[in-house]
Amino acid sequence: MRLAGKHALITGAGSGIGRAIAERFAREGASVLAVGRTQATLDETAELVRAAGRDATTAALDVADADAVGALFAGLDRLDVLVNGAGIVDTHTVEGVEIERWDEVFATNVRGTFLMCKHALPLLREAQGAIVNVASVAGLVGVPNRAAYCASKGAVIAFTRAMAIDHVREGVRVNALCPGTTQTPWIERLVDEQGEKLEHLEARQPLGRLGTAEEMADGALYLASAESSFVTGTELVVDGGMTAR
């Protein structure tokens, strides 16, 4: 098992990619602290982790809340892997996005990632651990009607590179995972509530389908494990060829 005996903290763990990462890490031997906004969904994730035979704890909080994040880390004495999976999307151009929504997207996607990393670093130095920031292909290329989201994920990628350089001599590796369009509850809402066409979303990938949350979890596992011991400051793109065009 590639994460045997490791302790992992995963934000955005209540559903989608974050939940898949929590389950995958557990199957590879990690104890998991699942963080998200809603306790009910975190409880479901914890059940999956325990079904894999690993310890599971949960914390319901807003990653953009500095006091809540500080309190969370005050109760921790060990951490080997941090996965920043919490994120929100906006589906507007720059003219259409409200200022309050722009700030909300950046609060979760960028400020939340910053706060989690800032507080995790002392523990990760001690463990010679790893950070996986879940960014997006939207941080690498322009995606229509995603102005705030693209900007925020671009910031996460730049932040990842800066952290990798700052902390490489301390034994902490920092990388970004850049998923392409992935079958998650968000995509289901996009199709059901906002009228986007599933076939159009599928066609964006040369492979002709959406990715799965499990495939993204495999990428996160690689970046978190010793298999990527010579990898830091980079983006692992898992997108079915979307950015190759």
C-alpha positions in Angstrom: 0.0 0.0 0.0 1.5 3.3 -1.1 0.3 5.4 1.8 0.5 2.9 4.6 0.7 4.6 8.0 0.2 8.1 6.5 -2.2 10.7 7.8 -4.0 12.7 5.1 -6.2 15.8 5.3 -8.5 16.3 2.4 -10.7 19.3 1.9 -13.8 19.2 -0.4 -14.1 15.6 0.8 -17.9 15.6 1.0 -18.5 14.7 -2.6 -17.0 14.3 -6.1 -13.2 14.3 -6.6 -12.5 15.0 -2.9 -14.5 12.0 -1.8 -12.9 9.8 -4.3 -9.5 10.9 -3.1 -10.4 10.1 0.5 -11.6 6.6 -0.4 -8.6 5.9 -2.7 -6.1 7.1 0.0 -7.8 4.9 2.5 -7.5 1.8 0.3 -3.8 2.7 0.0 -3.4 2.6 3.8 -3.9 6.3 4.9 -5.9 7.5 7.8 -8.1 10.3 6.6 -9.4 13.6 8.0 -12.2 14.6 5.7 -13.0 18.3 5.6 -16.0 20.0 4.0 -18.9 22.3 4.5 -21.7 19.8 5.3 -21.4 17.2 8.1 -24.0 14.8 6.5 -21.9 14.4 3.3 -18.7 14.1 5.3 -20.3 11.3 7.4 -20.9 9.4 4.1 -17.3 9.9 3.1 -16.1 8.6 6.5 -18.2 5.5 6.1 -16.4 4.7 2.8 -13.0 5.3 4.5 -13.9 3.0 7.4 -15.2 0.4 4.9 -11.6 0.4 3.5 -10.4 -0.5 6.9 -8.9 2.9 7.9 -9.4 5.5 10.6 -11.7 8.4 9.5 -12.5 11.7 11.2 -14.4 14.7 9.9 -14.5 18.4 10.3 -17.3 20.6 8.9 -16.0 24.1 8.2 -15.5 26.8 5.6 -11.8 26.7 4.4 -11.9 30.4 3.9 -12.6 31.0 7.6 -9.2 31.7 9.1 -10.3 31.1 12.7 -11.9 27.8 11.9 -8.9 26.6 9.9 -6.6 27.7 12.8 -8.7 25.8 15.3 -8.6 22.7 13.2 -4.8 22.6 13.0 -4.5 23.4 16.7 -5.9 20.0 17.3 -3.6 18.1 15.0 -0.2 16.6 15.9 0.6 14.8 12.7 0.1 15.3 9.0 1.8 13.6 6.0 -0.4 14.7 3.1 -2.6 17.7 2.5 -5.0 17.7 -0.4 -6.8 21.0 -1.1 -9.8 19.8 -3.0 -12.4 22.4 -1.9 -13.6 24.5 -4.7 -16.5 26.3 -6.3 -17.4 27.2 -9.9 -19.0 30.2 -11.5 -20.5 30.1 -15.0 -20.3 33.6 -16.2 -18.1 35.9 -18.3 -16.4 38.8 -16.6 -19.3 41.0 -17.4 -21.9 38.6 -16.0 -20.2 37.6 -12.7 -21.3 39.6 -9.7 -18.6 41.1 -7.6 -19.8 39.2 -4.5 -19.6 35.9 -6.5 -16.1 36.7 -7.7 -15.0 37.2 -4.2 -16.7 34.0 -3.0 -14.9 32.0 -5.7 -11.6 33.4 -4.8 -12.3 33.0 -1.0 -12.8 29.2 -1.4 -10.5 28.4 -4.2 -7.5 30.6 -3.4 -7.8 31.9 0.2 -8.9 28.5 1.4 -5.9 26.8 -0.3 -3.6 29.5 1.2 -4.9 29.1 4.7 -4.8 25.3 4.7 -1.2 25.3 3.3 -0.1 28.0 5.8 -1.3 26.0 8.8 -0.2 22.6 7.5 3.4 23.5 6.8 4.9 23.0 10.3 3.5 19.5 10.4 4.5 18.7 6.9 8.0 19.8 7.5 8.3 17.4 10.3 6.8 14.6 8.2 8.7 15.5 5.0 5.2 15.4 3.5 3.4 16.5 0.4 0.7 19.0 -0.7 -1.6 18.3 -3.6 -3.6 21.4 -4.7 -6.5 20.5 -6.9 -6.5 23.1 -9.6 -8.0 22.6 -13.0 -7.3 22.7 -16.7 -9.3 26.0 -16.5 -6.2 27.4 -14.8 -4.1 26.5 -17.9 -6.5 27.4 -20.8 -9.5 29.6 -21.3 -12.9 28.0 -20.8 -16.0 29.9 -22.0 -18.2 31.4 -19.2 -15.7 30.6 -16.4 -13.9 33.9 -15.9 -13.7 33.8 -12.1 -13.1 30.1 -12.0 -10.2 30.3 -14.6 -8.7 33.2 -12.7 -8.9 31.4 -9.4 -7.4 28.2 -10.6 -4.6 30.0 -12.4 -3.8 31.6 -9.1 -3.7 28.1 -7.4 -1.2 26.9 -10.0 1.0 29.9 -9.6 0.8 29.6 -5.8 1.7 25.9 -6.1 4.9 26.7 -8.0 5.9 29.4 -5.5 5.4 27.2 -2.5 7.3 24.4 -4.2 10.4 26.6 -4.6 10.1 28.1 -1.1 9.9 24.8 0.7 11.8 22.3 -1.4 14.8 22.4 0.9 12.6 21.7 3.8 11.5 18.4 2.3 7.9 19.4 1.5 6.8 18.7 -2.1 4.0 20.8 -3.5 2.2 19.9 -6.8 -1.1 20.7 -8.5 -3.6 18.3 -10.0 -5.4 19.7 -13.0 -8.5 17.7 -13.8 -10.4 18.0 -17.0 -14.2 17.8 -17.2 -15.1 15.1 -14.6 -18.3 13.3 -13.9 -19.3 14.8 -10.5 -22.4 16.2 -8.9 -21.4 19.6 -10.2 -21.6 18.4 -13.8 -25.0 16.9 -13.1 -26.2 20.2 -11.8 -24.7 22.0 -14.8 -26.7 19.8 -17.1 -29.9 19.6 -15.1 -30.2 23.2 -13.9 -28.2 25.3 -16.3 -29.0 23.6 -19.5 -25.4 22.7 -20.7 -25.4 19.8 -23.1 -23.7 16.7 -21.8 -22.6 15.8 -25.3 -20.8 19.2 -25.7 -19.0 18.6 -22.4 -17.9 15.2 -23.5 -16.8 16.4 -26.9 -14.3 18.8 -25.3 -12.0 15.8 -24.6 -10.4 14.1 -27.5 -11.0 10.8 -25.7 -14.7 11.6 -26.2 -15.9 11.2 -22.6 -15.8 12.8 -19.2 -13.2 11.7 -16.7 -14.2 9.9 -13.5 -13.5 11.1 -10.0 -11.6 7.8 -9.4 -9.2 8.7 -12.3 -8.5 12.0 -10.6 -8.0 10.3 -7.3 -5.4 8.1 -9.0 -3.5 11.3 -10.0 -3.7 12.7 -6.5 -2.4 9.4 -5.2 0.7 9.5 -7.4 1.5 13.1 -6.3 1.0 12.2 -2.6 3.1 9.0 -2.7 6.8 8.2 -2.8 6.3 7.3 -6.5 6.6 11.0 -7.2 9.5 11.7 -4.9 11.3 13.7 -7.7 8.3 15.7 -8.6 7.6 19.1 -7.2 6.3 22.5 -8.5 4.4 21.0 -11.4 0.9 20.4 -12.7 -0.3 16.9 -13.4 -2.9 17.3 -16.1 -5.6 14.5 -16.2 -8.0 15.8 -18.9 -8.6 13.2 -21.7 -6.5 15.4 -24.1 -8.5 18.6 -23.6 -5.4 20.9 -23.3 -3.6 19.1 -26.2 -5.8 20.9 -28.8 
